[in-house]
Amino acid sequence: MSTSKSLRNHLKVLEERHRELDKKVAEDYEHYLNDDQLNAEKLEKLKLKHEIADLIEQIKDKEQEEK
């Protein structure tokens, strides 16, 4: 079972990946990248956002258990 500390570390990694992908999407948009590739990047970014939200809920639950 994961600890809240390990979940927080994982959250940091996901947030960093999301920020990097956000920058990439912005750059690719400015350089008129292929729409299919840009849409795939946006979809990946959205999936990361959902994963981050789920992880935040897991952390809240875990911290409640640890109290």
mmJSON file of the N, C-alpha and C atoms, coordinates in Angstrom:
{"data_MODEL":{"atom_site":{
"group_PDB":["ATOM","ATOM","ATOM","ATOM","ATOM","ATOM","ATOM","ATOM","ATOM","ATOM","ATOM","ATOM","ATOM","ATOM","ATOM","ATOM","ATOM","ATOM","ATOM","ATOM","ATOM","ATOM","ATOM","ATOM","ATOM","ATOM","ATOM","ATOM","ATOM","ATOM","ATOM","ATOM","ATOM","ATOM","ATOM","ATOM","ATOM","ATOM","ATOM","ATOM","ATOM","ATOM","ATOM","ATOM","ATOM","ATOM","ATOM","ATOM","ATOM","ATOM","ATOM","ATOM","ATOM","ATOM","ATOM","ATOM","ATOM","ATOM","ATOM","ATOM","ATOM","ATOM","ATOM","ATOM","ATOM","ATOM","ATOM","ATOM","ATOM","ATOM","ATOM","ATOM","ATOM","ATOM","ATOM","ATOM","ATOM","ATOM","ATOM","ATOM","ATOM","ATOM","ATOM","ATOM","ATOM","ATOM","ATOM","ATOM","ATOM","ATOM","ATOM","ATOM","ATOM","ATOM","ATOM","ATOM","ATOM","ATOM","ATOM","ATOM","ATOM","ATOM","ATOM","ATOM","ATOM","ATOM","ATOM","ATOM","ATOM","ATOM","ATOM","ATOM","ATOM","ATOM","ATOM","ATOM","ATOM","ATOM","ATOM","ATOM","ATOM","ATOM","ATOM","ATOM","ATOM","ATOM","ATOM","ATOM","ATOM","ATOM","ATOM","ATOM","ATOM","ATOM","ATOM","ATOM","ATOM","ATOM","ATOM","ATOM","ATOM","ATOM","ATOM","ATOM","ATOM","ATOM","ATOM","ATOM","ATOM","ATOM","ATOM","ATOM","ATOM","ATOM","ATOM","ATOM","ATOM","ATOM","ATOM","ATOM","ATOM","ATOM","ATOM","ATOM","ATOM","ATOM","ATOM","ATOM","ATOM","ATOM","ATOM","ATOM","ATOM","ATOM","ATOM","ATOM","ATOM","ATOM","ATOM","ATOM","ATOM","ATOM","ATOM","ATOM","ATOM","ATOM","ATOM","ATOM","ATOM","ATOM","ATOM","ATOM","ATOM","ATOM","ATOM","ATOM","ATOM","ATOM","ATOM","ATOM","ATOM"],
"id":[1,2,3,4,5,6,7,8,9,10,11,12,13,14,15,16,17,18,19,20,21,22,23,24,25,26,27,28,29,30,31,32,33,34,35,36,37,38,39,40,41,42,43,44,45,46,47,48,49,50,51,52,53,54,55,56,57,58,59,60,61,62,63,64,65,66,67,68,69,70,71,72,73,74,75,76,77,78,79,80,81,82,83,84,85,86,87,88,89,90,91,92,93,94,95,96,97,98,99,100,101,102,103,104,105,106,107,108,109,110,111,112,113,114,115,116,117,118,119,120,121,122,123,124,125,126,127,128,129,130,131,132,133,134,135,136,137,138,139,140,141,142,143,144,145,146,147,148,149,150,151,152,153,154,155,156,157,158,159,160,161,162,163,164,165,166,167,168,169,170,171,172,173,174,175,176,177,178,179,180,181,182,183,184,185,186,187,188,189,190,191,192,193,194,195,196,197,198,199,200,201],
"type_symbol":["N","C","C","N","C","C","N","C","C","N","C","C","N","C","C","N","C","C","N","C","C","N","C","C","N","C","C","N","C","C","N","C","C","N","C","C","N","C","C","N","C","C","N","C","C","N","C","C","N","C","C","N","C","C","N","C","C","N","C","C","N","C","C","N","C","C","N","C","C","N","C","C","N","C","C","N","C","C","N","C","C","N","C","C","N","C","C","N","C","C","N","C","C","N","C","C","N","C","C","N","C","C","N","C","C","N","C","C","N","C","C","N","C","C","N","C","C","N","C","C","N","C","C","N","C","C","N","C","C","N","C","C","N","C","C","N","C","C","N","C","C","N","C","C","N","C","C","N","C","C","N","C","C","N","C","C","N","C","C","N","C","C","N","C","C","N","C","C","N","C","C","N","C","C","N","C","C","N","C","C","N","C","C","N","C","C","N","C","C","N","C","C","N","C","C","N","C","C","N","C","C"],
"label_atom_id":["N","CA","C","N","CA","C","N","CA","C","N","CA","C","N","CA","C","N","CA","C","N","CA","C","N","CA","C","N","CA","C","N","CA","C","N","CA","C","N","CA","C","N","CA","C","N","CA","C","N","CA","C","N","CA","C","N","CA","C","N","CA","C","N","CA","C","N","CA","C","N","CA","C","N","CA","C","N","CA","C","N","CA","C","N","CA","C","N","CA","C","N","CA","C","N","CA","C","N","CA","C","N","CA","C","N","CA","C","N","CA","C","N","CA","C","N","CA","C","N","CA","C","N","CA","C","N","CA","C","N","CA","C","N","CA","C","N","CA","C","N","CA","C","N","CA","C","N","CA","C","N","CA","C","N","CA","C","N","CA","C","N","CA","C","N","CA","C","N","CA","C","N","CA","C","N","CA","C","N","CA","C","N","CA","C","N","CA","C","N","CA","C","N","CA","C","N","CA","C","N","CA","C","N","CA","C","N","CA","C","N","CA","C","N","CA","C","N","CA","C","N","CA","C","N","CA","C","N","CA","C","N","CA","C"],
"label_alt_id":[null,null,null,null,null,null,null,null,null,null,null,null,null,null,null,null,null,null,null,null,null,null,null,null,null,null,null,null,null,null,null,null,null,null,null,null,null,null,null,null,null,null,null,null,null,null,null,null,null,null,null,null,null,null,null,null,null,null,null,null,null,null,null,null,null,null,null,null,null,null,null,null,null,null,null,null,null,null,null,null,null,null,null,null,null,null,null,null,null,null,null,null,null,null,null,null,null,null,null,null,null,null,null,null,null,null,null,null,null,null,null,null,null,null,null,null,null,null,null,null,null,null,null,null,null,null,null,null,null,null,null,null,null,null,null,null,null,null,null,null,null,null,null,null,null,null,null,null,null,null,null,null,null,null,null,null,null,null,null,null,null,null,null,null,null,null,null,null,null,null,null,null,null,null,null,null,null,null,null,null,null,null,null,null,null,null,null,null,null,null,null,null,null,null,null,null,null,null,null,null,null],
"label_comp_id":["MET","MET","MET","SER","SER","SER","THR","THR","THR","SER","SER","SER","LYS","LYS","LYS","SER","SER","SER","LEU","LEU","LEU","ARG","ARG","ARG","ASN","ASN","ASN","HIS","HIS","HIS","LEU","LEU","LEU","LYS","LYS","LYS","VAL","VAL","VAL","LEU","LEU","LEU","GLU","GLU","GLU","GLU","GLU","GLU","ARG","ARG","ARG","HIS","HIS","HIS","ARG","ARG","ARG","GLU","GLU","GLU","LEU","LEU","LEU","ASP","ASP","ASP","LYS","LYS","LYS","LYS","LYS","LYS","VAL","VAL","VAL","ALA","ALA","ALA","GLU","GLU","GLU","ASP","ASP","ASP","TYR","TYR","TYR","GLU","GLU","GLU","HIS","HIS","HIS","TYR","TYR","TYR","LEU","LEU","LEU","ASN","ASN","ASN","ASP","ASP","ASP","ASP","ASP","ASP","GLN","GLN","GLN","LEU","LEU","LEU","ASN","ASN","ASN","ALA","ALA","ALA","GLU","GLU","GLU","LYS","LYS","LYS","LEU","LEU","LEU","GLU","GLU","GLU","LYS","LYS","LYS","LEU","LEU","LEU","LYS","LYS","LYS","LEU","LEU","LEU","LYS","LYS","LYS","HIS","HIS","HIS","GLU","GLU","GLU","ILE","ILE","ILE","ALA","ALA","ALA","ASP","ASP","ASP","LEU","LEU","LEU","ILE","ILE","ILE","GLU","GLU","GLU","GLN","GLN","GLN","ILE","ILE","ILE","LYS","LYS","LYS","ASP","ASP","ASP","LYS","LYS","LYS","GLU","GLU","GLU","GLN","GLN","GLN","GLU","GLU","GLU","GLU","GLU","GLU","LYS","LYS","LYS"],
"label_asym_id":["A","A","A","A","A","A","A","A","A","A","A","A","A","A","A","A","A","A","A","A","A","A","A","A","A","A","A","A","A","A","A","A","A","A","A","A","A","A","A","A","A","A","A","A","A","A","A","A","A","A","A","A","A","A","A","A","A","A","A","A","A","A","A","A","A","A","A","A","A","A","A","A","A","A","A","A","A","A","A","A","A","A","A","A","A","A","A","A","A","A","A","A","A","A","A","A","A","A","A","A","A","A","A","A","A","A","A","A","A","A","A","A","A","A","A","A","A","A","A","A","A","A","A","A","A","A","A","A","A","A","A","A","A","A","A","A","A","A","A","A","A","A","A","A","A","A","A","A","A","A","A","A","A","A","A","A","A","A","A","A","A","A","A","A","A","A","A","A","A","A","A","A","A","A","A","A","A","A","A","A","A","A","A","A","A","A","A","A","A","A","A","A","A","A","A","A","A","A","A","A","A"],
"label_entity_id":["1","1","1","1","1","1","1","1","1","1","1","1","1","1","1","1","1","1","1","1","1","1","1","1","1","1","1","1","1","1","1","1","1","1","1","1","1","1","1","1","1","1","1","1","1","1","1","1","1","1","1","1","1","1","1","1","1","1","1","1","1","1","1","1","1","1","1","1","1","1","1","1","1","1","1","1","1","1","1","1","1","1","1","1","1","1","1","1","1","1","1","1","1","1","1","1","1","1","1","1","1","1","1","1","1","1","1","1","1","1","1","1","1","1","1","1","1","1","1","1","1","1","1","1","1","1","1","1","1","1","1","1","1","1","1","1","1","1","1","1","1","1","1","1","1","1","1","1","1","1","1","1","1","1","1","1","1","1","1","1","1","1","1","1","1","1","1","1","1","1","1","1","1","1","1","1","1","1","1","1","1","1","1","1","1","1","1","1","1","1","1","1","1","1","1","1","1","1","1","1","1"],
"label_seq_id":[1,1,1,2,2,2,3,3,3,4,4,4,5,5,5,6,6,6,7,7,7,8,8,8,9,9,9,10,10,10,11,11,11,12,12,12,13,13,13,14,14,14,15,15,15,16,16,16,17,17,17,18,18,18,19,19,19,20,20,20,21,21,21,22,22,22,23,23,23,24,24,24,25,25,25,26,26,26,27,27,27,28,28,28,29,29,29,30,30,30,31,31,31,32,32,32,33,33,33,34,34,34,35,35,35,36,36,36,37,37,37,38,38,38,39,39,39,40,40,40,41,41,41,42,42,42,43,43,43,44,44,44,45,45,45,46,46,46,47,47,47,48,48,48,49,49,49,50,50,50,51,51,51,52,52,52,53,53,53,54,54,54,55,55,55,56,56,56,57,57,57,58,58,58,59,59,59,60,60,60,61,61,61,62,62,62,63,63,63,64,64,64,65,65,65,66,66,66,67,67,67],
"pdbx_PDB_ins_code":[null,null,null,null,null,null,null,null,null,null,null,null,null,null,null,null,null,null,null,null,null,null,null,null,null,null,null,null,null,null,null,null,null,null,null,null,null,null,null,null,null,null,null,null,null,null,null,null,null,null,null,null,null,null,null,null,null,null,null,null,null,null,null,null,null,null,null,null,null,null,null,null,null,null,null,null,null,null,null,null,null,null,null,null,null,null,null,null,null,null,null,null,null,null,null,null,null,null,null,null,null,null,null,null,null,null,null,null,null,null,null,null,null,null,null,null,null,null,null,null,null,null,null,null,null,null,null,null,null,null,null,null,null,null,null,null,null,null,null,null,null,null,null,null,null,null,null,null,null,null,null,null,null,null,null,null,null,null,null,null,null,null,null,null,null,null,null,null,null,null,null,null,null,null,null,null,null,null,null,null,null,null,null,null,null,null,null,null,null,null,null,null,null,null,null,null,null,null,null,null,null],
"Cartn_x":[0.838,0.0,0.881,0.479,1.248,1.064,2.102,2.007,1.649,1.209,0.873,2.117,3.287,4.527,4.83,4.695,4.967,3.938,2.693,1.663,1.972,2.461,2.824,4.003,4.963,6.092,5.602,4.701,4.133,3.364,2.65,1.907,2.849,3.978,4.957,5.437,5.687,6.135,5.055,3.82,2.727,2.518,2.598,2.431,3.539,4.754,5.868,5.646,5.22,4.928,3.823,2.815,1.709,2.207,3.068,3.623,4.451,5.281,6.11,5.239,4.209,3.312,2.542,2.179,1.5,2.39,3.659,4.609,4.736,4.808,4.952,3.731,2.541,1.315,1.328,1.716,1.755,2.767,3.938,4.962,4.498,3.935,3.481,2.345,1.49,0.398,0.96,1.941,2.548,3.267,3.784,4.527,3.654,2.327,1.373,1.637,1.784,2.003,0.759,0.942,-0.138,-1.261,-2.493,-3.642,-3.804,-3.572,-3.723,-2.735,-1.507,-0.493,-0.802,-1.238,-1.59,-2.776,-3.764,-4.915,-4.507,-3.576,-3.089,-2.386,-1.599,-0.915,-1.928,-2.958,-3.981,-4.739,-5.006,-5.691,-4.816,-3.534,-2.613,-2.573,-2.568,-2.562,-3.838,-4.971,-6.237,-6.23,-5.696,-5.611,-4.74,-3.637,-2.773,-3.521,-4.304,-5.065,-6.022,-6.691,-7.612,-6.848,-5.706,-4.892,-4.422,-4.047,-3.619,-4.782,-5.957,-7.128,-7.445,-7.378,-7.621,-6.576,-5.342,-4.263,-4.422,-4.856,-5.099,-6.163,-7.204,-8.242,-7.677,-6.835,-6.206,-5.353,-4.636,-3.785,-4.647,-5.744,-6.644,-7.177,-7.597,-8.112,-7.037,-5.843,-4.728,-4.376,-4.365,-4.019,-5.096,-6.342,-7.418,-7.235,-6.816,-6.572,-5.427,-4.395,-3.2,-3.392,-4.492,-4.727,-5.166],
"Cartn_y":[-1.18,0.0,1.24,2.231,3.465,4.364,5.101,6.091,7.434,8.355,9.678,10.355,10.067,10.661,10.14,8.848,8.299,8.794,8.957,9.492,10.945,11.712,13.107,13.193,12.296,12.258,11.946,10.996,10.64,11.829,12.542,13.72,14.768,14.989,15.956,15.574,14.299,13.809,14.057,13.735,13.928,15.406,16.251,17.687,18.24,17.754,18.201,17.739,16.487,15.997,16.837,17.201,18.01,19.387,20.008,21.321,21.241,20.199,20.034,19.831,19.032,18.775,20.052,20.842,22.108,23.029,23.097,23.907,23.381,22.055,21.435,21.725,21.622,21.905,23.354,24.275,25.692,25.927,25.319,25.47,24.869,23.671,23.001,23.772,24.38,25.181,26.397,27.048,28.224,27.882,26.662,26.247,25.459,25.537,24.909,23.427,22.724,21.277,20.585,19.417,18.58,18.508,18.724,18.727,17.409,16.294,14.988,14.837,15.257,15.148,16.109,17.306,18.286,17.792,17.225,16.677,15.524,14.694,13.586,14.125,15.177,15.787,16.38,17.023,17.608,16.523,15.413,14.298,13.71,13.567,13.064,14.019,15.307,16.321,16.218,16.018,15.873,14.619,13.526,12.293,12.506,13.229,13.536,14.377,15.326,16.185,15.345,14.394,13.511,12.622,12.122,11.281,12.086,13.333,14.208,14.43,14.701,14.928,13.684,12.518,11.267,11.053,11.361,11.18,12.135,13.343,14.295,13.752,13.153,12.545,11.375,10.563,9.442,9.954,11.036,11.616,12.105,12.787,13.26,12.089,11.033,9.848,9.212,9.099,8.474,9.283,10.609,11.453,11.37,11.198,11.011,9.698,8.66,7.358,7.427,8.224,8.288,9.132,9.861,10.712,9.906],
"Cartn_z":[0.0,0.0,0.0,-0.745,-0.892,0.332,0.625,1.684,1.068,1.897,1.361,0.79,1.367,0.861,-0.551,-0.768,-2.097,-3.117,-2.675,-3.566,-3.934,-2.963,-3.237,-4.215,-4.067,-5.003,-6.412,-6.519,-7.823,-8.398,-7.544,-7.971,-8.56,-7.917,-8.426,-9.826,-10.032,-11.34,-12.398,-12.063,-13.017,-13.325,-12.308,-12.534,-13.431,-13.252,-14.097,-15.542,-15.731,-17.083,-17.723,-16.941,-17.452,-17.884,-17.07,-17.427,-18.708,-18.819,-20.014,-21.249,-21.109,-22.237,-22.603,-21.611,-21.867,-22.705,-22.359,-23.133,-24.555,-24.677,-25.998,-26.869,-26.294,-27.046,-27.534,-26.658,-27.035,-28.162,-28.046,-29.086,-30.406,-30.333,-31.552,-32.214,-31.409,-31.962,-32.7,-32.089,-32.717,-34.015,-34.107,-35.297,-36.272,-36.075,-37.004,-37.232,-36.136,-36.199,-36.752,-37.27,-37.771,-36.734,-37.176,-36.266,-35.523,-36.188,-35.543,-34.393,-34.616,-33.572,-32.426,-32.747,-31.722,-30.891,-31.542,-30.821,-29.918,-30.38,-29.544,-28.301,-28.469,-27.323,-26.345,-26.87,-26.013,-25.252,-25.919,-25.263,-24.152,-24.416,-23.388,-22.201,-22.478,-21.422,-20.58,-21.223,-20.509,-19.634,-20.157,-19.366,-18.132,-18.307,-17.163,-16.134,-16.607,-15.696,-14.859,-15.49,-14.764,-13.783,-14.2,-13.324,-12.106,-12.326,-11.232,-10.261,-10.778,-9.924,-9.095,-9.716,-8.998,-7.901,-8.214,-7.254,-6.067,-6.326,-5.236,-4.286,-4.829,-3.995,-3.186,-3.803,-3.09,-1.932,-2.174,-1.128,0.032,-0.276,0.778,1.608,0.917,1.609,2.481,1.938,2.656,3.903,3.757,4.901,5.985,5.586,6.573,7.329,6.611,7.247,8.23,7.901,8.716,9.98,10.075,11.255,12.441],
"occupancy":[1.0,1.0,1.0,1.0,1.0,1.0,1.0,1.0,1.0,1.0,1.0,1.0,1.0,1.0,1.0,1.0,1.0,1.0,1.0,1.0,1.0,1.0,1.0,1.0,1.0,1.0,1.0,1.0,1.0,1.0,1.0,1.0,1.0,1.0,1.0,1.0,1.0,1.0,1.0,1.0,1.0,1.0,1.0,1.0,1.0,1.0,1.0,1.0,1.0,1.0,1.0,1.0,1.0,1.0,1.0,1.0,1.0,1.0,1.0,1.0,1.0,1.0,1.0,1.0,1.0,1.0,1.0,1.0,1.0,1.0,1.0,1.0,1.0,1.0,1.0,1.0,1.0,1.0,1.0,1.0,1.0,1.0,1.0,1.0,1.0,1.0,1.0,1.0,1.0,1.0,1.0,1.0,1.0,1.0,1.0,1.0,1.0,1.0,1.0,1.0,1.0,1.0,1.0,1.0,1.0,1.0,1.0,1.0,1.0,1.0,1.0,1.0,1.0,1.0,1.0,1.0,1.0,1.0,1.0,1.0,1.0,1.0,1.0,1.0,1.0,1.0,1.0,1.0,1.0,1.0,1.0,1.0,1.0,1.0,1.0,1.0,1.0,1.0,1.0,1.0,1.0,1.0,1.0,1.0,1.0,1.0,1.0,1.0,1.0,1.0,1.0,1.0,1.0,1.0,1.0,1.0,1.0,1.0,1.0,1.0,1.0,1.0,1.0,1.0,1.0,1.0,1.0,1.0,1.0,1.0,1.0,1.0,1.0,1.0,1.0,1.0,1.0,1.0,1.0,1.0,1.0,1.0,1.0,1.0,1.0,1.0,1.0,1.0,1.0,1.0,1.0,1.0,1.0,1.0,1.0,1.0,1.0,1.0,1.0,1.0,1.0],
"B_iso_or_equiv":[0.0,0.0,0.0,0.0,0.0,0.0,0.0,0.0,0.0,0.0,0.0,0.0,0.0,0.0,0.0,0.0,0.0,0.0,0.0,0.0,0.0,0.0,0.0,0.0,0.0,0.0,0.0,0.0,0.0,0.0,0.0,0.0,0.0,0.0,0.0,0.0,0.0,0.0,0.0,0.0,0.0,0.0,0.0,0.0,0.0,0.0,0.0,0.0,0.0,0.0,0.0,0.0,0.0,0.0,0.0,0.0,0.0,0.0,0.0,0.0,0.0,0.0,0.0,0.0,0.0,0.0,0.0,0.0,0.0,0.0,0.0,0.0,0.0,0.0,0.0,0.0,0.0,0.0,0.0,0.0,0.0,0.0,0.0,0.0,0.0,0.0,0.0,0.0,0.0,0.0,0.0,0.0,0.0,0.0,0.0,0.0,0.0,0.0,0.0,0.0,0.0,0.0,0.0,0.0,0.0,0.0,0.0,0.0,0.0,0.0,0.0,0.0,0.0,0.0,0.0,0.0,0.0,0.0,0.0,0.0,0.0,0.0,0.0,0.0,0.0,0.0,0.0,0.0,0.0,0.0,0.0,0.0,0.0,0.0,0.0,0.0,0.0,0.0,0.0,0.0,0.0,0.0,0.0,0.0,0.0,0.0,0.0,0.0,0.0,0.0,0.0,0.0,0.0,0.0,0.0,0.0,0.0,0.0,0.0,0.0,0.0,0.0,0.0,0.0,0.0,0.0,0.0,0.0,0.0,0.0,0.0,0.0,0.0,0.0,0.0,0.0,0.0,0.0,0.0,0.0,0.0,0.0,0.0,0.0,0.0,0.0,0.0,0.0,0.0,0.0,0.0,0.0,0.0,0.0,0.0,0.0,0.0,0.0,0.0,0.0,0.0],
"pdbx_formal_charge":[null,null,null,null,null,null,null,null,null,null,null,null,null,null,null,null,null,null,null,null,null,null,null,null,null,null,null,null,null,null,null,null,null,null,null,null,null,null,null,null,null,null,null,null,null,null,null,null,null,null,null,null,null,null,null,null,null,null,null,null,null,null,null,null,null,null,null,null,null,null,null,null,null,null,null,null,null,null,null,null,null,null,null,null,null,null,null,null,null,null,null,null,null,null,null,null,null,null,null,null,null,null,null,null,null,null,null,null,null,null,null,null,null,null,null,null,null,null,null,null,null,null,null,null,null,null,null,null,null,null,null,null,null,null,null,null,null,null,null,null,null,null,null,null,null,null,null,null,null,null,null,null,null,null,null,null,null,null,null,null,null,null,null,null,null,null,null,null,null,null,null,null,null,null,null,null,null,null,null,null,null,null,null,null,null,null,null,null,null,null,null,null,null,null,null,null,null,null,null,null,null],
"auth_seq_id":[1,1,1,2,2,2,3,3,3,4,4,4,5,5,5,6,6,6,7,7,7,8,8,8,9,9,9,10,10,10,11,11,11,12,12,12,13,13,13,14,14,14,15,15,15,16,16,16,17,17,17,18,18,18,19,19,19,20,20,20,21,21,21,22,22,22,23,23,23,24,24,24,25,25,25,26,26,26,27,27,27,28,28,28,29,29,29,30,30,30,31,31,31,32,32,32,33,33,33,34,34,34,35,35,35,36,36,36,37,37,37,38,38,38,39,39,39,40,40,40,41,41,41,42,42,42,43,43,43,44,44,44,45,45,45,46,46,46,47,47,47,48,48,48,49,49,49,50,50,50,51,51,51,52,52,52,53,53,53,54,54,54,55,55,55,56,56,56,57,57,57,58,58,58,59,59,59,60,60,60,61,61,61,62,62,62,63,63,63,64,64,64,65,65,65,66,66,66,67,67,67],
"auth_comp_id":["MET","MET","MET","SER","SER","SER","THR","THR","THR","SER","SER","SER","LYS","LYS","LYS","SER","SER","SER","LEU","LEU","LEU","ARG","ARG","ARG","ASN","ASN","ASN","HIS","HIS","HIS","LEU","LEU","LEU","LYS","LYS","LYS","VAL","VAL","VAL","LEU","LEU","LEU","GLU","GLU","GLU","GLU","GLU","GLU","ARG","ARG","ARG","HIS","HIS","HIS","ARG","ARG","ARG","GLU","GLU","GLU","LEU","LEU","LEU","ASP","ASP","ASP","LYS","LYS","LYS","LYS","LYS","LYS","VAL","VAL","VAL","ALA","ALA","ALA","GLU","GLU","GLU","ASP","ASP","ASP","TYR","TYR","TYR","GLU","GLU","GLU","HIS","HIS","HIS","TYR","TYR","TYR","LEU","LEU","LEU","ASN","ASN","ASN","ASP","ASP","ASP","ASP","ASP","ASP","GLN","GLN","GLN","LEU","LEU","LEU","ASN","ASN","ASN","ALA","ALA","ALA","GLU","GLU","GLU","LYS","LYS","LYS","LEU","LEU","LEU","GLU","GLU","GLU","LYS","LYS","LYS","LEU","LEU","LEU","LYS","LYS","LYS","LEU","LEU","LEU","LYS","LYS","LYS","HIS","HIS","HIS","GLU","GLU","GLU","ILE","ILE","ILE","ALA","ALA","ALA","ASP","ASP","ASP","LEU","LEU","LEU","ILE","ILE","ILE","GLU","GLU","GLU","GLN","GLN","GLN","ILE","ILE","ILE","LYS","LYS","LYS","ASP","ASP","ASP","LYS","LYS","LYS","GLU","GLU","GLU","GLN","GLN","GLN","GLU","GLU","GLU","GLU","GLU","GLU","LYS","LYS","LYS"],
"auth_asym_id":["A","A","A","A","A","A","A","A","A","A","A","A","A","A","A","A","A","A","A","A","A","A","A","A","A","A","A","A","A","A","A","A","A","A","A","A","A","A","A","A","A","A","A","A","A","A","A","A","A","A","A","A","A","A","A","A","A","A","A","A","A","A","A","A","A","A","A","A","A","A","A","A","A","A","A","A","A","A","A","A","A","A","A","A","A","A","A","A","A","A","A","A","A","A","A","A","A","A","A","A","A","A","A","A","A","A","A","A","A","A","A","A","A","A","A","A","A","A","A","A","A","A","A","A","A","A","A","A","A","A","A","A","A","A","A","A","A","A","A","A","A","A","A","A","A","A","A","A","A","A","A","A","A","A","A","A","A","A","A","A","A","A","A","A","A","A","A","A","A","A","A","A","A","A","A","A","A","A","A","A","A","A","A","A","A","A","A","A","A","A","A","A","A","A","A","A","A","A","A","A","A"],
"auth_atom_id":["N","CA","C","N","CA","C","N","CA","C","N","CA","C","N","CA","C","N","CA","C","N","CA","C","N","CA","C","N","CA","C","N","CA","C","N","CA","C","N","CA","C","N","CA","C","N","CA","C","N","CA","C","N","CA","C","N","CA","C","N","CA","C","N","CA","C","N","CA","C","N","CA","C","N","CA","C","N","CA","C","N","CA","C","N","CA","C","N","CA","C","N","CA","C","N","CA","C","N","CA","C","N","CA","C","N","CA","C","N","CA","C","N","CA","C","N","CA","C","N","CA","C","N","CA","C","N","CA","C","N","CA","C","N","CA","C","N","CA","C","N","CA","C","N","CA","C","N","CA","C","N","CA","C","N","CA","C","N","CA","C","N","CA","C","N","CA","C","N","CA","C","N","CA","C","N","CA","C","N","CA","C","N","CA","C","N","CA","C","N","CA","C","N","CA","C","N","CA","C","N","CA","C","N","CA","C","N","CA","C","N","CA","C","N","CA","C","N","CA","C","N","CA","C","N","CA","C","N","CA","C","N","CA","C"],
"pdbx_PDB_model_num":[1,1,1,1,1,1,1,1,1,1,1,1,1,1,1,1,1,1,1,1,1,1,1,1,1,1,1,1,1,1,1,1,1,1,1,1,1,1,1,1,1,1,1,1,1,1,1,1,1,1,1,1,1,1,1,1,1,1,1,1,1,1,1,1,1,1,1,1,1,1,1,1,1,1,1,1,1,1,1,1,1,1,1,1,1,1,1,1,1,1,1,1,1,1,1,1,1,1,1,1,1,1,1,1,1,1,1,1,1,1,1,1,1,1,1,1,1,1,1,1,1,1,1,1,1,1,1,1,1,1,1,1,1,1,1,1,1,1,1,1,1,1,1,1,1,1,1,1,1,1,1,1,1,1,1,1,1,1,1,1,1,1,1,1,1,1,1,1,1,1,1,1,1,1,1,1,1,1,1,1,1,1,1,1,1,1,1,1,1,1,1,1,1,1,1,1,1,1,1,1,1]
}}}
